[in-house]
Amino acid sequence: MRDLGSAFFLGLRFDLRSTSLLLLPLLLLGSFSYLNPFNNKIARKGWMFFFGFATLAMTLFYVVDFGHYAYLSQRLNASALNYLQDAGISTKMVWQSYPVIWLLLLLLIITLLFTWLIKIGFRRISKTPGDSSKRNRSLSFTISFLVIAFLLFGRFDQYPLRWSDAFGLGNDYKANLSLNPFESFFNTLKFRNTGYDENKTKQSFPVLARYYGFDSTTTLDFSREITPVNNPSGNRPNIVLVICESFSAYKSSMWKNPLNTTPFFDSISRNGIFFDHCFTPSYGTARGVWATLTGLPDVEMPQTSSRNPLAVDQHTILNDFNGYEKYYFIGGSPSWANIRGLLMNNINGLHLYDQESFEAPRLDVWGISDKNLFIESNKIIAKESQPFFAVIQTADNHRPYTIPEEDKDFIQLTTSEDSLDRFGFHDQVNYENKLKEYNAFRYTDYTFQKFMEAARKEKYFDNTIFVFIGDHGIPGDVGQMMPKAWTEQRLAAVHVPLLFYSPRLLQPKQYSFICSQIDVLPTIAGLCAISCNNTTLGRNLLDSAHRNPFAFSFDPDNRQTGIIMGNYFYRKHLQTGKEEMVPISFGPLPEAGADAARIKEEMKQLTDAFYHSSRYLLLNNKKKPKSVN
């Protein structure tokens, strides 16, 4: 094994965090005289018991961790608690598989040894003369507290050291080597109930098979080949995928919003392949990034899948772009929502650029401005001599809606509060905040224009497909711009633009059939004539033979799943089973009778099948093993 130094160093930082957490009670409580082990004999005995028990617990964790890894090739995680449900069988298995007596003896010896060393340490410190002045005690306490606080936080950065930093090493072996059992166990504890009902998944598999062309006789095999679209250039086109923060459809110009917030994007959408009925599976940036990159809806609840250590191993079609250099640009920190682990652990050879990688100054909590993110990303990919796949994730269209003072050519506009309320910008507290959101949305369009102007000057432009997809929409009152379901059923929160733009490679076309964020990568692969095995639930939107006009919806806040298909939106509450089906189009539609009942039953079956399959694939869509670097 080569280059394991980074894994050992990260492991040391995790161990120092665990040790600091153990010492923190002594520092805080020991500052009181009656709890100070050096001043009070009873307190000393109590602290001896505390550290003796802690040593026993920590040693037990490591022993169980070694056994768990030997048995399952996984570090100890909270799923091990499931074995307690069959405690008798599990106990017999452990007894018959491991030298239990010797392990217990080793556990006892280590506990006694460390307890003895701690006692010796106490005695030596007690005999050491020290300055007991109040000033020096305060200084000593402050320095010790700061050191422990730093070790607990783990780094000089906006976000603390997290388990996902281990998977940011880009290799499963290194990740498992660097983690300690406390990080892996306690970080998975809140995801203990993450799982799937295999029987329900098998029962519903034939339902999805009718839409996707799976072999329904093969148990839970979701794989199928992506059919490439003819590549007009004859070359391997570059890809720039822009994941656009809060790119809400009804607030934008493509849906004729009278405020005309995105005139530039509207112009390029008319010159590309534009999908005006695209939906994200869920609301939220972390869920949107997950769905785009994995091709799976994020059905974790209440946390997101990117935060779940058990789901960090995911197959992505990005790895089928062989010979492509892969880039990910984010203006802030990828430690947010543990996105770093998702990216580095699953995308081979990824070049990850974050706020520390760029020359531009940090603008606000989300890092550098989107304009600077686009400009600096363009400079980097313009130097690339190989085909490339670059992902750019924006953030400015988000509270606190900061617009850089340096962009003097961006003119902030004012409009009446009544217009803001009627056309999508009514959710802020006061008029000033509504204007800030309105201009931040307009600034997003400005950054797209600046990016395209810079890209057109580069050699790569003519052989590049630019893909724009919203990470999610924004809930709100759509007024008369769209049917009332967009407001009442919160469809506005998941309705986003999807555009494939390349003046030299793609003929303009607008599609109005329903599609999903999870379809982005399969469609890109088809456009690039990339032969790959799709194992998820996204499909190639330009393959008319397998075009399924529906989108899955998952609302973790209200515990609802649903399907958007045709003229209807069906949803079902996961706990109560309450169902509803509402029209999502203008004009009269049948709401009763046999036809509506048939549609509702079809959508119900599809919703259940999609939900159970998504939960199954969350833990069973693992990437191909990668060798250690």
Secondary structure as the mmCIF struct_conf table of DSSP 4:
data_model
#
loop_
_struct_conf.conf_type_id
_struct_conf.id
_struct_conf.beg_label_comp_id
_struct_conf.beg_label_asym_id
_struct_conf.beg_label_seq_id
_struct_conf.end_label_comp_id
_struct_conf.end_label_asym_id
_struct_conf.end_label_seq_id
HELX_RH_AL_P HELX_RH_AL_P1 GLY A 5 LEU A 29
TURN_TY1_P TURN_TY1_P1 GLY A 30 SER A 31
BEND BEND1 PHE A 32 PHE A 32
HELX_RH_3T_P HELX_RH_3T_P1 SER A 33 LEU A 35
TURN_TY1_P TURN_TY1_P2 PRO A 37 ASN A 39
HELX_RH_AL_P HELX_RH_AL_P2 LYS A 41 LEU A 72
BEND BEND2 SER A 73 GLN A 74
HELX_RH_3T_P HELX_RH_3T_P2 ALA A 78 ASP A 86
HELX_RH_AL_P HELX_RH_AL_P3 ALA A 87 SER A 97
BEND BEND3 TYR A 98 TYR A 98
HELX_RH_AL_P HELX_RH_AL_P4 VAL A 100 LYS A 127
BEND BEND4 THR A 128 THR A 128
HELX_RH_AL_P HELX_RH_AL_P5 LYS A 134 PHE A 153
BEND BEND5 ARG A 155 TYR A 159
TURN_TY1_P TURN_TY1_P3 TRP A 163 TRP A 163
HELX_RH_AL_P HELX_RH_AL_P6 SER A 164 PHE A 167
TURN_TY1_P TURN_TY1_P4 GLY A 168 LEU A 169
BEND BEND6 GLY A 170 GLY A 170
HELX_RH_AL_P HELX_RH_AL_P7 ASP A 172 SER A 178
HELX_RH_AL_P HELX_RH_AL_P8 PRO A 181 PHE A 186
TURN_TY1_P TURN_TY1_P5 ASN A 187 THR A 188
HELX_RH_3T_P HELX_RH_3T_P3 LEU A 189 PHE A 191
TURN_TY1_P TURN_TY1_P6 ARG A 192 ASN A 193
HELX_RH_AL_P HELX_RH_AL_P9 GLU A 198 TYR A 212
TURN_TY1_P TURN_TY1_P7 SER A 216 THR A 217
BEND BEND7 THR A 218 THR A 218
TURN_TY1_P TURN_TY1_P8 THR A 219 LEU A 220
STRN STRN1 ARG A 224 GLU A 225
HELX_LH_PP_P HELX_LH_PP_P1 PRO A 228 ASN A 230
TURN_TY1_P TURN_TY1_P9 PRO A 232 SER A 233
BEND BEND8 GLY A 234 ASN A 235
STRN STRN2 ASN A 238 CYS A 244
TURN_TY1_P TURN_TY1_P10 GLU A 245 SER A 246
BEND BEND9 ALA A 249 ALA A 249
TURN_TY1_P TURN_TY1_P11 TYR A 250 LYS A 251
BEND BEND10 SER A 252 SER A 252
HELX_RH_3T_P HELX_RH_3T_P4 SER A 253 TRP A 255
TURN_TY1_P TURN_TY1_P12 LYS A 256 LYS A 256
TURN_TY1_P TURN_TY1_P13 PRO A 258 LEU A 259
HELX_RH_AL_P HELX_RH_AL_P10 PRO A 263 SER A 269
TURN_TY1_P TURN_TY1_P14 ARG A 270 ASN A 271
BEND BEND11 GLY A 272 GLY A 272
STRN STRN3 ILE A 273 PHE A 279
BEND BEND12 PRO A 281 GLY A 284
HELX_RH_AL_P HELX_RH_AL_P11 THR A 285 THR A 294
BEND BEND13 GLY A 295 LEU A 296
BEND BEND14 MET A 301 GLN A 303
HELX_RH_3T_P HELX_RH_3T_P5 SER A 305 ARG A 307
HELX_RH_3T_P HELX_RH_3T_P6 PRO A 309 ALA A 311
HELX_RH_3T_P HELX_RH_3T_P7 ILE A 317 ASP A 320
TURN_TY1_P TURN_TY1_P15 ASN A 322 GLY A 323
STRN STRN4 GLU A 325 ILE A 330
BEND BEND15 GLY A 331 GLY A 332
TURN_TY1_P TURN_TY1_P16 PRO A 334 SER A 335
HELX_RH_3T_P HELX_RH_3T_P8 TRP A 336 ASN A 338
HELX_RH_AL_P HELX_RH_AL_P12 ILE A 339 ASN A 346
BEND BEND16 ILE A 347 ILE A 347
TURN_TY1_P TURN_TY1_P17 ASN A 348 GLY A 349
STRN STRN5 LEU A 350 TYR A 353
TURN_TY1_P TURN_TY1_P18 GLN A 355 SER A 357
BEND BEND17 GLU A 359 ALA A 360
HELX_LH_PP_P HELX_LH_PP_P2 PRO A 361 ARG A 362
STRN STRN6 ASP A 364 ASP A 364
TURN_TY1_P TURN_TY1_P19 VAL A 365 TRP A 366
STRN STRN7 GLY A 367 GLY A 367
BEND BEND18 ILE A 368 ILE A 368
HELX_RH_AL_P HELX_RH_AL_P13 ASP A 370 ALA A 382
TURN_TY1_P TURN_TY1_P20 LYS A 383 LYS A 383
BEND BEND19 GLN A 386 GLN A 386
STRN STRN8 PHE A 388 GLN A 393
BEND BEND20 ASP A 396 HIS A 398
TURN_TY1_P TURN_TY1_P21 ARG A 399 PRO A 400
TURN_TY1_P TURN_TY1_P22 GLU A 405 GLU A 406
TURN_TY1_P TURN_TY1_P23 LYS A 408 ASP A 409
BEND BEND21 PHE A 410 PHE A 410
HELX_LH_PP_P HELX_LH_PP_P3 ILE A 411 GLN A 412
HELX_RH_AL_P HELX_RH_AL_P14 GLU A 417 ARG A 422
TURN_TY1_P TURN_TY1_P24 PHE A 423 GLY A 424
BEND BEND22 GLN A 428 ASN A 430
HELX_RH_AL_P HELX_RH_AL_P15 TYR A 431 ARG A 456
TURN_TY1_P TURN_TY1_P25 LYS A 457 LYS A 457
BEND BEND23 GLU A 458 GLU A 458
TURN_TY1_P TURN_TY1_P26 LYS A 459 TYR A 460
HELX_RH_3T_P HELX_RH_3T_P9 PHE A 461 ASN A 463
STRN STRN9 THR A 464 GLY A 470
BEND BEND24 ASP A 471 ASP A 471
BEND BEND25 GLY A 476 GLY A 476
TURN_TY1_P TURN_TY1_P27 GLY A 479 GLN A 480
BEND BEND26 MET A 481 MET A 482
TURN_TY1_P TURN_TY1_P28 LYS A 484 LYS A 484
HELX_RH_AL_P HELX_RH_AL_P16 ALA A 485 GLU A 488
TURN_TY1_P TURN_TY1_P29 GLN A 489 GLN A 489
HELX_RH_3T_P HELX_RH_3T_P10 LEU A 491 ALA A 493
TURN_TY1_P TURN_TY1_P30 VAL A 494 VAL A 494
STRN STRN10 HIS A 495 TYR A 501
TURN_TY1_P TURN_TY1_P31 PRO A 503 LEU A 505
STRN STRN11 LYS A 509 TYR A 511
BEND BEND27 PHE A 513 PHE A 513
STRN STRN12 CYS A 515 SER A 516
HELX_RH_3T_P HELX_RH_3T_P11 GLN A 517 ASP A 519
HELX_RH_AL_P HELX_RH_AL_P17 VAL A 520 LEU A 527
TURN_TY1_P TURN_TY1_P32 CYS A 528 ALA A 529
STRN STRN13 ASN A 533 ASN A 534
BEND BEND28 THR A 536 LEU A 537
TURN_TY1_P TURN_TY1_P33 LEU A 541 LEU A 542
HELX_RH_3T_P HELX_RH_3T_P12 SER A 544 HIS A 546
STRN STRN14 PHE A 550 ASP A 555
TURN_TY1_P TURN_TY1_P34 PRO A 556 ARG A 559
STRN STRN15 GLN A 560 MET A 565
TURN_TY1_P TURN_TY1_P35 GLY A 566 ASN A 567
STRN STRN16 TYR A 568 HIS A 573
TURN_TY1_P TURN_TY1_P36 LEU A 574 THR A 576
STRN STRN17 GLU A 579 PRO A 583
BEND BEND29 SER A 585 GLY A 587
BEND BEND30 ALA A 592 GLY A 593
HELX_RH_AL_P HELX_RH_AL_P18 ALA A 594 ASN A 620
HELX_LH_PP_P HELX_LH_PP_P4 LYS A 622 PRO A 625
#
